[in-house]
Amino acid sequence: AQTVTQSQPEMSVQEAETVTLSCTYDTSESDYYLFWYKQPPSRQMILVIRQEAYKQQNATENRFSVNFQKAAKSFSLKISDSQLGDAAMYFCAYRSDQGAQKLVFGQGTRLTINP
Amino acid sequence: EAQVTQNPRYLITVTGKKLTVTCSQNMNHEYMSWYRQDPGLGLRQIYYSMNVEVTDKGDVPEGYKVSRKEKRNFPLILESPSPNQTSLYFCASSPDRGLSQNSGANVLTFGAGSRLTVL
C-alpha cells in the first residue's frame, strides 16, 4: 500500500518570504499523481497544485511551485512571497493511476505566517 | 454553483444513537467518497462509490455504512456511533471513476466538512 509522509507538523515563515513544505511517499508504481491541498480555518479542502508523475517538468501555479523528485519519491511545495492568507494546514496526497480515485494523504503541515 | 453539500455541518450526539450525514453533489459526478480527518493522521478514506448501486470499502470502513441509490446522493450512516468516531468528515466527488487513461485531470471536489462529536 502507498504511504505519504509529511515530517514537519508545523512550519512558520515571515510574510513575503519563501517557505518549503516537505513530502515523501512510498509506492512501487511508476504512474501516479501527486497533489497539495490547503485547508484554511474554514476547513474547506482547496486544491493548490497537482503533478503527474510522467511529467518531468515541475508544476507551477502562481506563487506555488513543486520540486518533484521521482527517484527520491519526494514532492515538496514551495510558497514564494508568503501572504497572511496562506496560513493553513497543508496536505500532500497521492493518487494511483490504477483503480478508483482514492487519495492517500499525509499527516499535514500547519503553516503560520508571521506579519 | 457546482458544489458538494454536506449536512449537518456540526453534530454532537451520544453513543449508540444512529445518525446519517448526508452528501449531495450537483455536478452529475459518477464517483463519490467519504473521508475522515483526525489530528496527526490526515484524511483517510471510509467508503467510495463508482456509480449508482456500486459501493466499496476504503481504508477505515468499520462502524460505517453507505448507500448510493441516486447518482447525486451518497449518505454516510453510523448505525451505533462510538466515541472513536468523533472526527471531521468530508464527502468528495469526481466526474470520473478514475479508470481511464486521462483521469488524472479529474480532481476531487470536497464538501465543506461535518464535525461530529460522539459522547
Interface residues (C-beta under 8 A of the other chain):
Chain A: V4 Q6 P9 Y33 F35 S42 R43 Q44 M45 L47 R50 E52 F91 A93 R95 D97 G99 A100 Q101 K102 L103 F105 G106 Q107 G108
Chain B: Y31 S33 Y35 G40 L41 G42 L43 R44 Q45 Y48 M50 D56 G58 L88 F90 A92 S94 D96 R97 G98 L99 S103 G104 N106 V107 L108 F110 A112 G113 R115
